[in-house]
Amino acid sequence: MTTDRDPKVDSGPGEPPDSGDAALVRVVPYRLDEPSHREAFRALNMAWITEHFVVEDADRRTLDDPERHVLLPGGAILVAEDVRGEPVGTCALIPVADRVLELAKMAVAPHARGRGVGRRLGEAAIAHARALGAARVELLSNTKLAPAIRLYRSLGFTEVPLPATEYRRANIKMVLEL
C-alpha cells in the first residue's frame, strides 16, 4: 500500500502527525486576509487568560481590535501554524516607546504546550523586533506562569522593577536589550 504522507511527520497508521510539535510548526506574520489568524489571536489569548486570571479592559481592547491596537501603531502579530495550517500559537509586538516593543499576548493552544511552540514564537518575535530596528523588547507577566517566566529567562530577558501598569495581574516586568 502506498501513502502520500511524509514519513517524517507520520505518527503511525491512521494517526495524524503531532501538530503541536515545534519542529512541525512555522511562524508566520498575521494576515489580514486570513480569518483564522484573527480568531486564533483572540481565542487562544482569552483561553489562557480566563484559565489563570480575569480578562481585563486592556485585554479586550487589544483582542477585539488587534489591527487598531497592534498593527496600526507599527507593531506585529505572529502566528504559529501546524502542518495543517491551523494556528496553534500567537504573540504580538506592540510599540510602547521609540525603538521599544512590548512582547504581549503570547498564547499557545493547550495541546501544543510544552513542545517548543512558545520558544519558536519567542525567537521569531525577537528576530522580528530586531528587523524592525527595536533596541529593546519588554514584557509584563505574572510569576504564577512559571513555564513562561522560565522561557523568557532562557531567551535572555531579565527582570526589572515593575512600573505602574493597567494590568492588575502583572507582577513582573522583564526586558531584553537587543
N, C-alpha and C positions, 0 to 999 in steps of 0.2 A: 504494500500500500504506500502511496506517495502522499506527501503533505507539503503545503507551501508555507508552513510555519517555520520561522527561523529557529534552529536548534539552540541558539544562544539564549533565547528568551522562552523556550518551551519549559513549562513547569511539569510536564508529564502528560500522559494520554488523557485527552478530554479536559485538561485543566488550562485556564488562561494563564498567560505569563503573570508574574507577580508585578502588578502595575505600580506598587509602592516602592520598588527597588530603585534607589537613586541612580544606579548605572543605566536604568532604562528611562530615566526622566530627562526631559530637555526643558531648559528655562528660556522662555520667550518673552518679548515685550507684550504688554497688554494691547489688545487690538480692539479698537472702537467698533469694528465691523463683526466682532465675534461675541455674540450674546453670552456664551458660556463663560467668558472671561469676567464680565461684569457680575454675572450671577455667582460665580465662584468666589470672587473677591468679597462680596457681601456675605454669602452663606458660610464660607469657611471661617471668616472672622467672627461672625455672630455666634457660630457654634463654640469656638474656644472661649470667647468672652463670657457667654452665658454658662459655660461649663465651670468656670472658675470665679467669675465676678458678676457685676451688673453692667449692662450696656449703659454707657454714659452719652450725654448730648454730643460730645466731640466725636464719639464713635459713629453715631447716627449721621452727623453731617458728612463725614468722610465716606462712609459706606453707602449712603443714599445717593451721593453725587460725586463719585471719585474723579470724574472728568473736571469738575469745577474746583475741587479742593486739593487734588493731587497733580493732575496733568496740566491744567491751565496755568498754574503758577510756575511751571517749568520742572515739575517732578516726573516721576516714572512709576509704573506698576509693572512688576514682573510676575509671570505665571509659570509654575512648574506643571508640565503636561506629561502624562504617562504615555505608554506606547500606543494607546488608542486615541491620543489627542485630548483626553479628558483632563481637566485641571485637578491637580492633587495638592497644590500649594500656591500661595501668593505672598507678595510683600510689596511695600511702597517705599519710595524715596521722596520725601516732601521737603521742599526748600524752607529753611527756618531763618537763615541769615545769608549774607554774602558768602558764597563758597562753602556753606554748611547745609548738609542734608540730614533729615531725620529718617532713620530706618524704622518703619512703622507697619502695622497691620500685617505682620508675618504670621501666616497660618498654614498648617499642614493638615490634610484630611486624616482622621483617626487611623485608617487602615495603612497609611503611609508613614506614620510617625515612627521614629527610632530607626529609620532606614537610610538616613543621609539626605533626605529631601530638603530639610531645613538648612543643612550645610550648603547644599548646592544653591539654594536661594540666597543665602547669606554671601557666599563667594561671588555669585553673579551680581548681587546688589553692590558689593564693594567695587567690583570691576566697573560697573555702570557708573557709580559715583565718581570714580577716577576719570572715566571717559567724559563725564560732564564737567570736569575741572574742579570738583569739590576738594577742599583742603581737609575737611573733617566730616565724619558721619557720627551722629548722635542717636541715642535711643533711650526711651523710657520703658521700664518694665516693672515686674514685681518679683521679689526673691522667692515667692511661692512657686514660681515657674522654674524650678531648679534645672531641668534639662535645657531650657532656653538660655538661662544665665551661663551654664557651662559652655554651650555653643558659642555665645557671644565672646566669652573669655578666650576660647580656643581660636576664634577669628581675629583676636588681637584687641578687642575692646577692653577698656579699663574703667573702673568705677570712679566717678567724680561726685562732688556734692550735688544733692538733688535740689534744684531750684523750685520755686513755686510753680505749680502746673495745674492745668484744668482737669487732669485725670486723678480722681480720688484714689484709684488702685495703684498708681505709680509710687514705688518706694525705693527705686534705684534708677540712677542715670549712668549711662556708660558712653564712652566716646572712643573713636578710632581716628587717630591723626593719619592722614594719607600722605 
